[in-house]
Amino acid sequence: MTDTPHFPLSAVVGADDLKLALYLTAIDPKIGGVLIEGPRGMAKSTLARGLADLLASGQFVTLPLGATEERLVGTLDLDAALSDGRAQFSPGVLAKADGGVLYVDEVNLLPDHLVDLLLDVAASGTNLIERDGISHRHSAKFVLIGTMNPEEGELRPQLLDRFGLNVALGGHTAPTERGQIIRRRLDFDSDPQGFCAQWETEQQALRSRCENARKALPGIPLDDAALAQITERCFAAGVDGLRADLVWLRAARAHAAWRGAAQIAEQDIDAVAEFALRHRRREHAAPSPQQPPQSPATHPANPSEGQGQWGDLPAPALATGARREVPGWPKKP
């Protein structure tokens, strides 16, 4: 973590779906993080870094490509343990990310065993290191943000499933929006402190909203009615396993907290549906008898406070892995 100003999340143009997914994981890290898919030049790291500002610690740690297992989990000095009778631990990336954001760029290019280890720790919130009968355990609670460019290789389905939410960024942005993106980027580059000061009111409102939602979250029940809707729709989408149901329910509750509601409503379930199903949907799922197929064009949208159209879920009969794209914006030059 440094004192260098970074582009405020409140000033980001577009990418409404991704911003929503990031807010939800900041509200409830147990959702399991976000996997962001998209081509190069979409400022995925800038968006992820902006999320850190919404957390109490503000910590943002990047796992470098090519990192070893020791760099990830840390090391134990066995010589010190034998001579002094105590385990001397050198922290790795997981320890440094505790309480903040762990950003893994091009996660699809990491060795599978490192991705497995990373996801295990992200799920448990604890890192355990064992060497020759000596062990050390430490807290590793962080929001995991992974990015990948599908053109450079896919993740195995078993690893995809373990990311809580999945969002795709598209590279085609309308001219008006492109102009706004470039103008704000130039303004930030010319005077980072002044730009951040200009957006501080909006950024503080965003922090307060996330903090209030975190406080309200435990009081919102994970009720049976919401669970019944979600299990039916997961069945219709043909997802394997039960992780989609759990993630979807948690994300719907976080969305209810985000909008200040006391319980999960259908709009919360719809808002996060594609985030939970996109990377888990089976190719040829049968439609649910309780929920007849509906054209995506006529599916009711759920706009919320200027965040755009959230959670448009394609009809189960059309669940062929279609990927909804949302506009992103370019990286810092």
Phi, psi and omega in degrees: 000135180231171178271002179295127180298143174236157186300123183291139181298328180293342182265358181291133178269131177071206181053039186299319180296316181294318178300318178298314179300320178294318178300317183295321179288333174290327179287317180224091180300341179292350174301327174109017175085181184230133171257121182255124177250141178168164180287173177297156175082018182256009177058038179298321181292325179294319177295316180296320179295325178296331178297324183302330181290345179269354180260158185300318184280331185070010184286134177226119183235135179253133173273114183290145176295135183091005179295145177272170177298320180296322178296326181284308189265342185099175183228156174247133177273101183290327178298318178294324179294320181287322183277322184256350181074021179221152180274122177260114187256131172254115187295147175254196182298322183297321179291321182291335182274355184305125179088357183229217182247132171252117184254124181240102179280141180053052182299335179290346179263356175285149173301143184303322184292330176287322177296317177303311182298315180300315182290326176300312181293320179300323181286322185272333183078009182222138176250125180243124178246130180230129178220117174050047177083357178253137183226156176216136181235138177213159179290139177216066180262113183212162172269120183269124175239117177247147177232155177202150171254109184304336180292342182259009178126149182258160169274148174300145181306325181296326179278322175305315184300333185276350168280130184301303184239155181223129180227140177252135175257134177260150184271354184262111184241138181298149184305316181299316180292322178300320179297318178297318180300311182295318180299314180293324178296317179295318178298318179294315182296326182284331181205080184302315181295317180294321179296315179296322178295324179297326183259008186296323180298313179294322181292320179293323177296322178293317177300314182296320180296317178294318180295317178297321178294321177298320179292325182280340188306311183299337181275356179265117185288144170274078195280161184292328181295314178295318180298321180297317178298316184292318180295324177297316183285328173294319178297317180296327180280350176071029181286146176273147177072188185241002183295325180300318180299314183293314180298316181299316180295317179296317181293323177296321177294319178298324179291323176298318178295322180299322181267004174081022181271161181265349179207163181287132177243171181299326179295330177289320178296315180295323186298329186249005186303309184291329177300319184278333188258338191306314184266003182241348186293132178283155187301315188232069180280143178277149179291148178284136178295334179280345185225091184299153181302145182225139178291134177304332181290334181254359179294131185297132178271161181232073178295145182216109172048049174076009182274358178094189181277117186253135164069034176291108183267119177300150180301144183307324182293339180259013185284078183246029178080015179301139186247117180282129181254144177237151183292138173251206179201156193286156178292161172299130180302000000 
